[in-house]
Amino acid sequence: MFGTLSATLIKCQDFEAMRAFYQDRLRLATVKSGDGWIVLDTGSGRELVLGGDTGGDTIAIAFTGAELEPAREALRDAGPTEIEQHSTMHRFFVKDPDGNTVLIID
């Protein structure tokens, strides 16, 4: 229902410095990129997204491959956002008990 934990997203104060550190210094390969964001392969089948939409927080995690309606219903008491389209996917946000952003993506 919730899919698998597949990505970590980091909001960037200095996108170019962050990109250079993770891409050039840590040698993470680029999966895809756009204006102000980049998806990097962590080498473990997971992705690191720099400059992506974190729901306003500095760091967020993302579960992908979810069944959105049942997942959202199961998390209703945690106050999930409405399901929205983003790029070629659909998603919603919810906060964990410590206030961290969790994205649930189809």
Backbone as CSV, one residue per row, in Angstrom:
resi,resn,N_x,N_y,N_z,CA_x,CA_y,CA_z,C_x,C_y,C_z
1,MET,0.817,-1.197,0.000,0.000,0.000,0.000,0.860,1.260,0.000
2,PHE,1.936,1.285,0.806,2.757,2.486,0.921,3.940,2.516,-0.034
3,GLY,4.197,1.448,-0.748,5.349,1.412,-1.653,6.629,1.186,-0.876
4,THR,7.749,1.607,-1.453,9.049,1.413,-0.816,9.750,2.751,-0.610
5,LEU,10.507,2.830,0.465,11.312,4.028,0.716,12.388,4.078,-0.351
6,SER,12.329,5.075,-1.216,13.218,5.071,-2.371,13.995,6.354,-2.587
7,ALA,13.672,7.408,-1.862,14.377,8.664,-2.123,14.475,9.520,-0.868
8,THR,15.560,10.276,-0.812,15.742,11.319,0.173,15.841,12.629,-0.588
9,LEU,15.103,13.632,-0.156,15.092,14.935,-0.813,15.705,15.963,0.121
10,ILE,16.558,16.812,-0.429,17.202,17.857,0.368,16.952,19.212,-0.283
11,LYS,16.370,20.114,0.486,16.194,21.497,0.049,17.562,22.166,0.113
12,CYS,17.927,22.913,-0.906,19.280,23.462,-0.995,19.303,24.979,-0.865
13,GLN,20.136,25.467,0.044,20.388,26.908,0.137,21.296,27.346,-1.010
14,ASP,22.287,26.527,-1.330,23.230,26.800,-2.422,23.255,25.559,-3.310
15,PHE,22.341,25.527,-4.281,22.174,24.346,-5.117,23.466,23.933,-5.808
16,GLU,24.194,24.862,-6.393,25.413,24.507,-7.136,26.479,23.896,-6.220
17,ALA,26.607,24.414,-5.019,27.580,23.846,-4.078,27.159,22.439,-3.659
18,MET,25.865,22.248,-3.413,25.357,20.929,-3.053,25.529,19.950,-4.213
19,ARG,25.188,20.387,-5.418,25.343,19.527,-6.597,26.796,19.110,-6.753
20,ALA,27.712,20.067,-6.653,29.140,19.774,-6.808,29.617,18.791,-5.742
21,PHE,29.170,18.973,-4.511,29.603,18.072,-3.442,29.154,16.638,-3.701
22,TYR,27.864,16.450,-3.951,27.340,15.091,-4.115,27.699,14.472,-5.463
23,GLN,27.691,15.275,-6.518,27.977,14.745,-7.848,29.470,14.627,-8.112
24,ASP,30.209,15.666,-7.808,31.636,15.682,-8.136,32.506,15.064,-7.047
25,ARG,32.283,15.450,-5.796,33.128,14.955,-4.714,32.778,13.532,-4.305
26,LEU,31.461,13.232,-4.169,31.047,11.886,-3.773,30.779,10.980,-4.985
27,ARG,30.860,11.563,-6.159,30.748,10.835,-7.440,29.449,10.066,-7.617
28,LEU,28.349,10.666,-7.192,27.046,10.073,-7.446,26.630,10.390,-8.877
29,ALA,26.159,9.400,-9.592,25.779,9.565,-10.997,24.431,10.268,-11.115
30,THR,24.306,11.089,-12.151,23.062,11.797,-12.431,22.048,10.857,-13.062
31,VAL,20.839,10.831,-12.512,19.727,10.091,-13.095,18.971,11.009,-14.045
32,LYS,18.631,12.199,-13.564,17.994,13.235,-14.378,18.149,14.556,-13.655
33,SER,17.951,15.647,-14.399,18.100,16.968,-13.788,17.254,17.982,-14.536
34,GLY,17.081,19.115,-13.891,16.335,20.219,-14.475,16.841,21.512,-13.882
35,ASP,16.104,22.574,-14.096,16.497,23.887,-13.602,16.359,23.932,-12.078
36,GLY,17.482,23.894,-11.362,17.482,23.998,-9.907,17.247,22.696,-9.172
37,TRP,17.301,21.551,-9.852,17.152,20.263,-9.177,17.931,19.187,-9.927
38,ILE,18.297,18.137,-9.190,19.008,17.010,-9.782,18.671,15.757,-8.979
39,VAL,18.516,14.647,-9.693,18.299,13.346,-9.060,19.578,12.546,-9.245
40,LEU,20.142,12.069,-8.137,21.395,11.323,-8.167,21.159,9.890,-7.721
41,ASP,21.886,8.970,-8.327,21.832,7.550,-7.975,22.749,7.313,-6.779
42,THR,22.202,6.765,-5.706,23.008,6.535,-4.500,23.842,5.264,-4.588
43,GLY,23.588,4.446,-5.595,24.312,3.199,-5.746,23.671,2.033,-5.019
44,SER,22.568,2.289,-4.326,21.885,1.229,-3.575,20.455,1.023,-4.074
45,GLY,20.184,1.529,-5.277,18.834,1.438,-5.800,17.937,2.559,-5.302
46,ARG,18.487,3.493,-4.581,17.735,4.635,-4.048,18.224,5.913,-4.734
47,GLU,17.480,6.990,-4.535,17.849,8.258,-5.161,18.014,9.350,-4.112
48,LEU,18.896,10.282,-4.414,19.067,11.497,-3.639,18.638,12.635,-4.550
49,VAL,17.640,13.405,-4.101,17.118,14.516,-4.886,17.570,15.808,-4.227
50,LEU,18.325,16.607,-4.955,18.776,17.909,-4.463,17.943,18.989,-5.128
51,GLY,17.427,19.905,-4.321,16.659,21.015,-4.861,15.231,20.670,-5.196
52,GLY,14.770,19.474,-4.824,13.399,19.067,-5.111,12.411,19.667,-4.138
53,ASP,11.147,19.381,-4.351,10.074,19.871,-3.491,10.022,19.030,-2.229
54,THR,10.439,19.590,-1.112,10.479,18.865,0.157,9.267,19.168,1.027
55,GLY,8.294,19.845,0.478,7.138,20.220,1.287,7.470,21.320,2.271
56,GLY,8.542,22.063,2.004,8.939,23.182,2.846,10.015,22.872,3.860
57,ASP,10.259,21.606,4.135,11.283,21.233,5.108,12.647,21.124,4.450
58,THR,13.690,21.030,5.266,15.050,20.893,4.744,15.263,19.518,4.139
59,ILE,14.754,18.488,4.797,14.909,17.115,4.316,13.551,16.427,4.353
60,ALA,13.297,15.609,3.338,12.085,14.790,3.291,12.456,13.422,2.750
61,ILE,11.614,12.441,3.047,11.811,11.117,2.463,10.607,10.791,1.592
62,ALA,10.812,9.898,0.619,9.736,9.569,-0.310,9.576,8.066,-0.454
63,PHE,8.326,7.628,-0.384,7.956,6.259,-0.694,7.334,6.281,-2.091
64,THR,7.768,5.397,-2.964,7.234,5.346,-4.317,6.584,3.989,-4.578
65,GLY,5.710,3.968,-5.583,4.992,2.746,-5.924,3.802,2.507,-5.011
66,ALA,3.298,3.565,-4.390,2.200,3.440,-3.428,0.845,3.392,-4.120
67,GLU,-0.112,2.794,-3.424,-1.519,2.863,-3.795,-2.064,4.073,-3.033
68,LEU,-2.198,5.192,-3.718,-2.426,6.465,-3.035,-3.701,6.536,-2.205
69,GLU,-4.825,6.151,-2.758,-6.084,6.287,-2.009,-6.068,5.466,-0.718
70,PRO,-5.723,4.153,-0.763,-5.683,3.403,0.501,-4.608,3.922,1.465
71,ALA,-3.466,4.346,0.933,-2.400,4.864,1.793,-2.850,6.142,2.488
72,ARG,-3.488,7.024,1.731,-3.960,8.291,2.305,-5.023,8.033,3.367
73,GLU,-5.921,7.100,3.090,-6.960,6.764,4.058,-6.343,6.191,5.339
74,ALA,-5.332,5.339,5.198,-4.676,4.745,6.364,-3.959,5.787,7.212
75,LEU,-3.579,6.905,6.597,-2.857,7.976,7.302,-3.744,9.180,7.603
76,ARG,-5.042,9.033,7.437,-5.958,10.169,7.587,-5.807,10.877,8.929
77,ASP,-5.573,10.136,10.001,-5.436,10.771,11.316,-4.151,11.579,11.447
78,ALA,-3.202,11.402,10.524,-1.945,12.167,10.536,-2.048,13.441,9.690
79,GLY,-3.195,13.684,9.074,-3.414,14.925,8.328,-2.729,15.006,6.975
80,PRO,-2.859,13.998,6.123,-2.210,14.070,4.812,-2.805,15.178,3.947
81,THR,-1.989,15.700,3.041,-2.485,16.680,2.082,-3.369,15.969,1.057
82,GLU,-4.016,16.744,0.227,-4.775,16.168,-0.878,-3.797,15.552,-1.874
83,ILE,-4.259,14.578,-2.613,-3.448,13.988,-3.679,-3.338,15.012,-4.794
84,GLU,-2.114,15.218,-5.291,-1.876,16.194,-6.351,-1.005,15.578,-7.434
85,GLN,-1.131,16.131,-8.627,-0.253,15.688,-9.701,1.043,16.479,-9.626
86,HIS,2.154,15.777,-9.841,3.477,16.408,-9.881,4.249,15.737,-11.000
87,SER,4.567,16.479,-12.031,5.267,15.933,-13.184,4.419,14.807,-13.762
88,THR,4.961,13.617,-13.856,4.223,12.489,-14.427,3.647,11.580,-13.347
89,MET,3.655,12.022,-12.106,3.204,11.183,-10.999,2.163,11.908,-10.160
90,HIS,1.592,11.185,-9.213,0.677,11.752,-8.233,1.271,11.493,-6.852
91,ARG,0.962,12.387,-5.918,1.567,12.273,-4.592,0.738,12.988,-3.549
92,PHE,1.060,12.699,-2.287,0.585,13.518,-1.184,1.682,13.571,-0.129
93,PHE,1.580,14.546,0.757,2.541,14.751,1.836,1.866,14.445,3.165
94,VAL,2.646,13.968,4.110,2.179,13.788,5.478,3.383,14.013,6.387
95,LYS,3.139,14.420,7.615,4.220,14.622,8.583,4.287,13.424,9.526
96,ASP,5.520,12.994,9.857,5.670,11.943,10.857,5.509,12.573,12.248
97,PRO,5.517,11.788,13.329,5.300,12.361,14.664,6.295,13.433,15.079
98,ASP,7.495,13.438,14.500,8.487,14.478,14.811,8.397,15.670,13.868
99,GLY,7.441,15.659,12.948,7.250,16.782,12.038,8.043,16.705,10.748
100,ASN,8.676,15.584,10.462,9.414,15.419,9.205,8.446,15.136,8.070
101,THR,8.748,15.637,6.896,7.892,15.434,5.733,8.135,14.073,5.112
102,VAL,7.036,13.372,4.839,7.064,12.092,4.128,6.197,12.249,2.893
103,LEU,6.780,11.972,1.721,6.024,12.002,0.471,5.597,10.577,0.149
104,ILE,4.366,10.429,-0.275,3.840,9.140,-0.733,3.487,9.349,-2.197
105,ILE,4.137,8.579,-3.064,4.061,8.790,-4.520,3.621,7.511,-5.200
106,ASP,2.780,7.668,-6.243,2.358,6.466,-6.976,3.430,5.940,-7.898
